Amino acid sequence: MATWKQIKDFIRSNYKLQEDEGDFFQMLFELEEDRSQMIFVQKIKSEAGDIWVQISSPIGTIEDDEIDDALEMMNDKLCGGMVKIGERHFVRQNILIDDLSPEQFVTLMQIVMNAADEMEQRFIGNDDN
């Protein structure tokens, strides 16, 4: 079982942060082929009071005529799904903090990041999102 303090300490100790607001972190990862991917980590509290960790990564704006293809592509991914915030689409996964270890956090973050980068390559093409 992890606490939000343990997750925060782990993130701060192991990653270079673009932004650190205590309950929200932003990190940029360099990937192969001169690509990069942004990751957002946030503490979320449910209506029942449970603490969740949300990991999201931007894809960009997927054209309306490609949304069905993008949703089909998400069907093959281990992470939770795709959401739209404003005009941009994101890959996002939430996990109950009680079920999370540092190792699981790293694995989940990589799954979200890789899914977002793959979708960005296919539907956006460039790496500017």
TIVO-2410 file (N, C-alpha, C; in nm, 3 decimals):
# residues 129
REC num residu      c1      c2      c3 atome chaine
REC   1      M   0.084  -0.117   0.000     N      A
REC   1      M   0.000   0.000   0.000    CA      A
REC   1      M   0.090   0.124   0.000     C      A
REC   2      A   0.056   0.220  -0.085     N      A
REC   2      A   0.131   0.345  -0.092    CA      A
REC   2      A   0.047   0.460  -0.037     C      A
REC   3      T   0.116   0.566   0.000     N      A
REC   3      T   0.050   0.689   0.037    CA      A
REC   3      T   0.086   0.794  -0.068     C      A
REC   4      W   0.010   0.904  -0.072     N      A
REC   4      W   0.043   1.009  -0.167    CA      A
REC   4      W   0.182   1.066  -0.137     C      A
REC   5      K   0.219   1.078  -0.010     N      A
REC   5      K   0.352   1.127   0.026    CA      A
REC   5      K   0.460   1.034  -0.031     C      A
REC   6      Q   0.441   0.903  -0.022     N      A
REC   6      Q   0.539   0.809  -0.077    CA      A
REC   6      Q   0.549   0.823  -0.228     C      A
REC   7      I   0.436   0.839  -0.295     N      A
REC   7      I   0.437   0.857  -0.440    CA      A
REC   7      I   0.508   0.988  -0.477     C      A
REC   8      K   0.475   1.096  -0.406     N      A
REC   8      K   0.540   1.226  -0.432    CA      A
REC   8      K   0.691   1.216  -0.412     C      A
REC   9      D   0.733   1.156  -0.302     N      A
REC   9      D   0.876   1.142  -0.273    CA      A
REC   9      D   0.945   1.059  -0.381     C      A
REC  10      F   0.879   0.953  -0.425     N      A
REC  10      F   0.935   0.868  -0.530    CA      A
REC  10      F   0.951   0.947  -0.660     C      A
REC  11      I   0.849   1.020  -0.699     N      A
REC  11      I   0.854   1.098  -0.823    CA      A
REC  11      I   0.964   1.204  -0.813     C      A
REC  12      R   0.968   1.277  -0.705     N      A
REC  12      R   1.067   1.383  -0.688    CA      A
REC  12      R   1.210   1.329  -0.685     C      A
REC  13      S   1.227   1.209  -0.633     N      A
REC  13      S   1.360   1.149  -0.622    CA      A
REC  13      S   1.409   1.088  -0.753     C      A
REC  14      N   1.316   1.049  -0.840     N      A
REC  14      N   1.355   0.971  -0.957    CA      A
REC  14      N   1.336   1.039  -1.092     C      A
REC  15      Y   1.269   1.154  -1.095     N      A
REC  15      Y   1.239   1.218  -1.223    CA      A
REC  15      Y   1.266   1.367  -1.219     C      A
REC  16      K   1.304   1.420  -1.333     N      A
REC  16      K   1.318   1.564  -1.349    CA      A
REC  16      K   1.178   1.619  -1.377     C      A
REC  17      L   1.134   1.712  -1.295     N      A
REC  17      L   0.998   1.763  -1.305    CA      A
REC  17      L   0.994   1.894  -1.381     C      A
REC  18      Q   0.896   1.906  -1.470     N      A
REC  18      Q   0.870   2.030  -1.539    CA      A
REC  18      Q   0.787   2.122  -1.451     C      A
REC  19      E   0.701   2.059  -1.370     N      A
REC  19      E   0.613   2.132  -1.282    CA      A
REC  19      E   0.587   2.047  -1.158     C      A
REC  20      D   0.583   2.111  -1.042     N      A
REC  20      D   0.560   2.041  -0.916    CA      A
REC  20      D   0.471   2.129  -0.830     C      A
REC  21      E   0.344   2.092  -0.823     N      A
REC  21      E   0.249   2.170  -0.744    CA      A
REC  21      E   0.198   2.092  -0.623     C      A
REC  22      G   0.270   1.988  -0.582     N      A
REC  22      G   0.232   1.912  -0.464    CA      A
REC  22      G   0.136   1.799  -0.491     C      A
REC  23      D   0.022   1.830  -0.552     N      A
REC  23      D  -0.075   1.727  -0.589    CA      A
REC  23      D  -0.083   1.711  -0.740     C      A
REC  24      F   0.013   1.774  -0.811     N      A
REC  24      F   0.017   1.768  -0.957    CA      A
REC  24      F   0.162   1.777  -1.002     C      A
REC  25      F   0.203   1.683  -1.088     N      A
REC  25      F   0.338   1.681  -1.142    CA      A
REC  25      F   0.332   1.676  -1.294     C      A
REC  26      Q   0.428   1.740  -1.356     N      A
REC  26      Q   0.442   1.735  -1.502    CA      A
REC  26      Q   0.586   1.696  -1.532     C      A
REC  27      M   0.602   1.594  -1.618     N      A
REC  27      M   0.735   1.544  -1.656    CA      A
REC  27      M   0.742   1.530  -1.806     C      A
REC  28      L   0.860   1.552  -1.862     N      A
REC  28      L   0.882   1.534  -2.005    CA      A
REC  28      L   0.984   1.424  -2.023     C      A
REC  29      F   0.949   1.325  -2.106     N      A
REC  29      F   1.037   1.212  -2.132    CA      A
REC  29      F   1.086   1.215  -2.276     C      A
REC  30      E   1.214   1.195  -2.294     N      A
REC  30      E   1.272   1.184  -2.428    CA      A
REC  30      E   1.258   1.039  -2.474     C      A
REC  31      L   1.206   1.020  -2.593     N      A
REC  31      L   1.184   0.887  -2.649    CA      A
REC  31      L   1.273   0.868  -2.772     C      A
REC  32      E   1.261   0.754  -2.834     N      A
REC  32      E   1.339   0.725  -2.955    CA      A
REC  32      E   1.296   0.815  -3.070     C      A
REC  33      E   1.382   0.823  -3.171     N      A
REC  33      E   1.354   0.896  -3.295    CA      A
REC  33      E   1.323   1.044  -3.269     C      A
REC  34      D   1.396   1.104  -3.175     N      A
REC  34      D   1.380   1.247  -3.143    CA      A
REC  34      D   1.238   1.285  -3.104     C      A
REC  35      R   1.168   1.193  -3.040     N      A
REC  35      R   1.033   1.221  -2.992    CA      A
REC  35      R   1.039   1.243  -2.842     C      A
REC  36      S   0.939   1.311  -2.790     N      A
REC  36      S   0.925   1.329  -2.646    CA      A
REC  36      S   0.777   1.314  -2.612     C      A
REC  37      Q   0.752   1.290  -2.484     N      A
REC  37      Q   0.614   1.273  -2.441    CA      A
REC  37      Q   0.598   1.332  -2.302     C      A
REC  38      M   0.496   1.413  -2.285     N      A
REC  38      M   0.464   1.475  -2.157    CA      A
REC  38      M   0.378   1.379  -2.075     C      A
REC  39      I   0.404   1.375  -1.946     N      A
REC  39      I   0.324   1.295  -1.853    CA      A
REC  39      I   0.277   1.386  -1.740     C      A
REC  40      F   0.150   1.374  -1.706     N      A
REC  40      F   0.092   1.446  -1.593    CA      A
REC  40      F   0.051   1.343  -1.488     C      A
REC  41      V   0.086   1.369  -1.363     N      A
REC  41      V   0.047   1.282  -1.252    CA      A
REC  41      V  -0.026   1.370  -1.152     C      A
REC  42      Q  -0.143   1.321  -1.110     N      A
REC  42      Q  -0.227   1.403  -1.023    CA      A
REC  42      Q  -0.292   1.317  -0.917     C      A
REC  43      K  -0.305   1.374  -0.799     N      A
REC  43      K  -0.381   1.311  -0.690    CA      A
REC  43      K  -0.528   1.345  -0.711     C      A
REC  44      I  -0.612   1.243  -0.708     N      A
REC  44      I  -0.757   1.260  -0.725    CA      A
REC  44      I  -0.825   1.198  -0.602     C      A
REC  45      K  -0.923   1.268  -0.548     N      A
REC  45      K  -0.999   1.215  -0.435    CA      A
REC  45      K  -1.139   1.183  -0.483     C      A
REC  46      S  -1.182   1.060  -0.459     N      A
REC  46      S  -1.317   1.018  -0.501    CA      A
REC  46      S  -1.422   1.075  -0.408     C      A
REC  47      E  -1.547   1.065  -0.450     N      A
REC  47      E  -1.657   1.112  -0.365    CA      A
REC  47      E  -1.661   1.037  -0.233     C      A
REC  48      A  -1.613   0.912  -0.233     N      A
REC  48      A  -1.611   0.832  -0.112    CA      A
REC  48      A  -1.491   0.864  -0.023     C      A
REC  49      G  -1.400   0.950  -0.074     N      A
REC  49      G  -1.283   0.988   0.005    CA      A
REC  49      G  -1.158   0.908  -0.025     C      A
REC  50      D  -1.167   0.812  -0.116     N      A
REC  50      D  -1.050   0.734  -0.153    CA      A
REC  50      D  -0.954   0.818  -0.235     C      A
REC  51      I  -0.824   0.793  -0.221     N      A
REC  51      I  -0.723   0.865  -0.297    CA      A
REC  51      I  -0.682   0.780  -0.417     C      A
REC  52      W  -0.683   0.843  -0.533     N      A
REC  52      W  -0.644   0.780  -0.659    CA      A
REC  52      W  -0.528   0.857  -0.720     C      A
REC  53      V  -0.449   0.789  -0.799     N      A
REC  53      V  -0.343   0.853  -0.877    CA      A
REC  53      V  -0.387   0.849  -1.022     C      A
REC  54      Q  -0.386   0.966  -1.085     N      A
REC  54      Q  -0.423   0.976  -1.226    CA      A
REC  54      Q  -0.297   1.006  -1.307     C      A
REC  55      I  -0.274   0.927  -1.410     N      A
REC  55      I  -0.161   0.947  -1.501    CA      A
REC  55      I  -0.219   0.973  -1.639     C      A
REC  56      S  -0.179   1.084  -1.701     N      A
REC  56      S  -0.229   1.116  -1.834    CA      A
REC  56      S  -0.116   1.168  -1.921     C      A
REC  57      S  -0.136   1.155  -2.051     N      A
REC  57      S  -0.036   1.198  -2.148    CA      A
REC  57      S  -0.109   1.248  -2.272     C      A
REC  58      P  -0.071   1.367  -2.323     N      A
REC  58      P  -0.143   1.425  -2.437    CA      A
REC  58      P  -0.112   1.354  -2.568     C      A
REC  59      I  -0.214   1.344  -2.650     N      A
REC  59      I  -0.202   1.293  -2.786    CA      A
REC  59      I  -0.199   1.413  -2.881     C      A
REC  60      G  -0.288   1.506  -2.860     N      A
REC  60      G  -0.310   1.620  -2.950    CA      A
REC  60      G  -0.457   1.620  -2.989     C      A
REC  61      T  -0.490   1.693  -3.092     N      A
REC  61      T  -0.629   1.700  -3.138    CA      A
REC  61      T  -0.648   1.601  -3.252     C      A
REC  62      I  -0.730   1.500  -3.228     N      A
REC  62      I  -0.760   1.399  -3.329    CA      A
REC  62      I  -0.881   1.448  -3.408     C      A
REC  63      E  -0.871   1.442  -3.536     N      A
REC  63      E  -0.980   1.488  -3.623    CA      A
REC  63      E  -1.105   1.403  -3.600     C      A
REC  64      D  -1.221   1.466  -3.614     N      A
REC  64      D  -1.349   1.398  -3.590    CA      A
REC  64      D  -1.364   1.270  -3.671     C      A
REC  65      D  -1.317   1.271  -3.796     N      A
REC  65      D  -1.334   1.152  -3.880    CA      A
REC  65      D  -1.237   1.039  -3.844     C      A
REC  66      E  -1.147   1.063  -3.745     N      A
REC  66      E  -1.054   0.959  -3.702    CA      A
REC  66      E  -1.080   0.912  -3.558     C      A
REC  67      I  -1.179   0.969  -3.494     N      A
REC  67      I  -1.207   0.934  -3.353    CA      A
REC  67      I  -1.240   0.787  -3.337     C      A
REC  68      D  -1.324   0.732  -3.424     N      A
REC  68      D  -1.359   0.590  -3.412    CA      A
REC  68      D  -1.235   0.502  -3.425     C      A
REC  69      D  -1.145   0.536  -3.518     N      A
REC  69      D  -1.021   0.459  -3.533    CA      A
REC  69      D  -0.935   0.470  -3.407     C      A
REC  70      A  -0.929   0.589  -3.349     N      A
REC  70      A  -0.850   0.609  -3.227    CA      A
REC  70      A  -0.909   0.527  -3.111     C      A
REC  71      L  -1.041   0.526  -3.099     N      A
REC  71      L  -1.104   0.448  -2.993    CA      A
REC  71      L  -1.082   0.299  -3.014     C      A
REC  72      E  -1.087   0.254  -3.138     N      A
REC  72      E  -1.058   0.113  -3.168    CA      A
REC  72      E  -0.914   0.079  -3.131     C      A
REC  73      M  -0.822   0.172  -3.160     N      A
REC  73      M  -0.682   0.150  -3.127    CA      A
REC  73      M  -0.663   0.138  -2.975     C      A
REC  74      M  -0.738   0.217  -2.898     N      A
REC  74      M  -0.729   0.209  -2.751    CA      A
REC  74      M  -0.776   0.074  -2.698     C      A
REC  75      N  -0.858   0.005  -2.774     N      A
REC  75      N  -0.907  -0.126  -2.733    CA      A
REC  75      N  -0.793  -0.225  -2.711     C      A
REC  76      D  -0.683  -0.206  -2.782     N      A
REC  76      D  -0.570  -0.297  -2.772    CA      A
REC  76      D  -0.468  -0.254  -2.666     C      A
REC  77      K  -0.494  -0.147  -2.595     N      A
REC  77      K  -0.400  -0.093  -2.496    CA      A
REC  77      K  -0.436  -0.140  -2.355     C      A
REC  78      L  -0.335  -0.151  -2.271     N      A
REC  78      L  -0.357  -0.191  -2.133    CA      A
REC  78      L  -0.412  -0.079  -2.046     C      A
REC  79      C  -0.386   0.045  -2.085     N      A
REC  79      C  -0.428   0.159  -2.003    CA      A
REC  79      C  -0.576   0.187  -2.021     C      A
REC  80      G  -0.626   0.271  -1.933     N      A
REC  80      G  -0.769   0.295  -1.922    CA      A
REC  80      G  -0.842   0.345  -2.044     C      A
REC  81      G  -0.793   0.450  -2.107     N      A
REC  81      G  -0.867   0.499  -2.221    CA      A
REC  81      G  -0.823   0.636  -2.266     C      A
REC  82      M  -0.905   0.690  -2.355     N      A
REC  82      M  -0.878   0.820  -2.413    CA      A
REC  82      M  -0.985   0.918  -2.367     C      A
REC  83      V  -0.943   1.039  -2.333     N      A
REC  83      V  -1.035   1.144  -2.292    CA      A
REC  83      V  -1.004   1.269  -2.374     C      A
REC  84      K  -1.100   1.362  -2.374     N      A
REC  84      K  -1.081   1.490  -2.441    CA      A
REC  84      K  -1.095   1.599  -2.336     C      A
REC  85      I  -0.994   1.686  -2.329     N      A
REC  85      I  -0.996   1.800  -2.239    CA      A
REC  85      I  -0.973   1.923  -2.325     C      A
REC  86      G  -1.072   2.008  -2.334     N      A
REC  86      G  -1.064   2.121  -2.426    CA      A
REC  86      G  -1.063   2.067  -2.569     C      A
REC  87      E  -0.965   2.102  -2.645     N      A
REC  87      E  -0.952   2.055  -2.783    CA      A
REC  87      E  -0.856   1.938  -2.797     C      A
REC  88      R  -0.789   1.900  -2.689     N      A
REC  88      R  -0.686   1.797  -2.697    CA      A
REC  88      R  -0.733   1.664  -2.641     C      A
REC  89      H  -0.683   1.557  -2.701     N      A
REC  89      H  -0.710   1.423  -2.653    CA      A
REC  89      H  -0.591   1.374  -2.572     C      A
REC  90      F  -0.622   1.292  -2.472     N      A
REC  90      F  -0.520   1.238  -2.383    CA      A
REC  90      F  -0.544   1.088  -2.363     C      A
REC  91      V  -0.437   1.015  -2.335     N      A
REC  91      V  -0.448   0.879  -2.282    CA      A
REC  91      V  -0.442   0.894  -2.131     C      A
REC  92      R  -0.531   0.825  -2.061     N      A
REC  92      R  -0.538   0.843  -1.916    CA      A
REC  92      R  -0.568   0.712  -1.845     C      A
REC  93      Q  -0.509   0.698  -1.726     N      A
REC  93      Q  -0.533   0.583  -1.641    CA      A
REC  93      Q  -0.539   0.630  -1.496     C      A
REC  94      N  -0.634   0.578  -1.421     N      A
REC  94      N  -0.644   0.605  -1.277    CA      A
REC  94      N  -0.623   0.474  -1.202     C      A
REC  95      I  -0.558   0.484  -1.087     N      A
REC  95      I  -0.541   0.366  -1.002    CA      A
REC  95      I  -0.555   0.407  -0.856     C      A
REC  96      L  -0.624   0.324  -0.781     N      A
REC  96      L  -0.640   0.347  -0.638    CA      A
REC  96      L  -0.502   0.344  -0.573     C      A
REC  97      I  -0.470   0.443  -0.495     N      A
REC  97      I  -0.336   0.454  -0.438    CA      A
REC  97      I  -0.304   0.335  -0.347     C      A
REC  98      D  -0.406   0.277  -0.283     N      A
REC  98      D  -0.385   0.160  -0.197    CA      A
REC  98      D  -0.329   0.042  -0.275     C      A
REC  99      D  -0.354   0.039  -0.406     N      A
REC  99      D  -0.311  -0.072  -0.490    CA      A
REC  99      D  -0.180  -0.045  -0.563     C      A
REC 100      L  -0.111   0.062  -0.527     N      A
REC 100      L   0.002   0.109  -0.607    CA      A
REC 100      L   0.133   0.098  -0.531     C      A
REC 101      S   0.234   0.043  -0.598     N      A
REC 101      S   0.370   0.043  -0.548    CA      A
REC 101      S   0.453   0.129  -0.642     C      A
REC 102      P   0.573   0.170  -0.602     N      A
REC 102      P   0.658   0.247  -0.694    CA      A
REC 102      P   0.683   0.174  -0.826     C      A
REC 103      E   0.705   0.046  -0.820     N      A
REC 103      E   0.729  -0.032  -0.942    CA      A
REC 103      E   0.607  -0.031  -1.033     C      A
REC 104      Q   0.489  -0.046  -0.974     N      A
REC 104      Q   0.366  -0.044  -1.052    CA      A
REC 104      Q   0.342   0.095  -1.111     C      A
REC 105      F   0.378   0.199  -1.036     N      A
REC 105      F   0.365   0.335  -1.086    CA      A
REC 105      F   0.449   0.353  -1.212     C      A
REC 106      V   0.574   0.310  -1.208     N      A
REC 106      V   0.664   0.323  -1.324    CA      A
REC 106      V   0.607   0.246  -1.443     C      A
REC 107      T   0.562   0.125  -1.421     N      A
REC 107      T   0.507   0.044  -1.530    CA      A
REC 107      T   0.384   0.111  -1.590     C      A
REC 108      L   0.294   0.157  -1.507     N      A
REC 108      L   0.173   0.222  -1.554    CA      A
REC 108      L   0.204   0.351  -1.629     C      A
REC 109      M   0.299   0.428  -1.578     N      A
REC 109      M   0.338   0.551  -1.645    CA      A
REC 109      M   0.395   0.521  -1.784     C      A
REC 110      Q   0.476   0.418  -1.795     N      A
REC 110      Q   0.532   0.381  -1.925    CA      A
REC 110      Q   0.425   0.333  -2.022     C      A
REC 111      I   0.327   0.260  -1.973     N      A
REC 111      I   0.217   0.212  -2.057    CA      A
REC 111      I   0.138   0.331  -2.112     C      A
REC 112      V   0.105   0.426  -2.026     N      A
REC 112      V   0.030   0.545  -2.068    CA      A
REC 112      V   0.113   0.626  -2.167     C      A
REC 113      M   0.240   0.648  -2.136     N      A
REC 113      M   0.327   0.728  -2.222    CA      A
REC 113      M   0.343   0.664  -2.360     C      A
REC 114      N   0.367   0.536  -2.364     N      A
REC 114      N   0.386   0.467  -2.492    CA      A
REC 114      N   0.258   0.464  -2.575     C      A
REC 115      A   0.144   0.445  -2.510     N      A
REC 115      A   0.017   0.446  -2.583    CA      A
REC 115      A  -0.009   0.584  -2.642     C      A
REC 116      A   0.015   0.689  -2.564     N      A
REC 116      A  -0.007   0.825  -2.613    CA      A
REC 116      A   0.087   0.857  -2.728     C      A
REC 117      D   0.213   0.818  -2.716     N      A
REC 117      D   0.308   0.847  -2.823    CA      A
REC 117      D   0.272   0.772  -2.951     C      A
REC 118      E   0.231   0.647  -2.938     N      A
REC 118      E   0.190   0.569  -3.055    CA      A
REC 118      E   0.068   0.631  -3.123     C      A
REC 119      M  -0.028   0.675  -3.043     N      A
REC 119      M  -0.147   0.737  -3.101    CA      A
REC 119      M  -0.112   0.873  -3.162     C      A
REC 120      E  -0.025   0.946  -3.097     N      A
REC 120      E   0.018   1.075  -3.152    CA      A
REC 120      E   0.087   1.056  -3.288     C      A
REC 121      Q   0.173   0.956  -3.297     N      A
REC 121      Q   0.240   0.929  -3.424    CA      A
REC 121      Q   0.140   0.896  -3.534     C      A
REC 122      R   0.041   0.816  -3.500     N      A
REC 122      R  -0.055   0.771  -3.601    CA      A
REC 122      R  -0.155   0.881  -3.641     C      A
REC 123      F  -0.209   0.953  -3.542     N      A
REC 123      F  -0.320   1.044  -3.572    CA      A
REC 123      F  -0.278   1.191  -3.585     C      A
REC 124      I  -0.165   1.227  -3.528     N      A
REC 124      I  -0.120   1.365  -3.534    CA      A
REC 124      I  -0.001   1.378  -3.629     C      A
REC 125      G   0.089   1.282  -3.621     N      A
REC 125      G   0.204   1.279  -3.710    CA      A
REC 125      G   0.327   1.345  -3.653     C      A
REC 126      N   0.313   1.467  -3.601     N      A
REC 126      N   0.430   1.534  -3.546    CA      A
REC 126      N   0.433   1.520  -3.394     C      A
REC 127      D   0.534   1.582  -3.336     N      A
REC 127      D   0.556   1.568  -3.191    CA      A
REC 127      D   0.538   1.702  -3.122     C      A
REC 128      D   0.450   1.786  -3.170     N      A
REC 128      D   0.433   1.921  -3.114    CA      A
REC 128      D   0.318   1.931  -3.016     C      A
REC 129      N   0.255   1.820  -2.981     N      A
REC 129      N   0.136   1.826  -2.895    CA      A
REC 129      N   0.173   1.787  -2.755     C      A
***
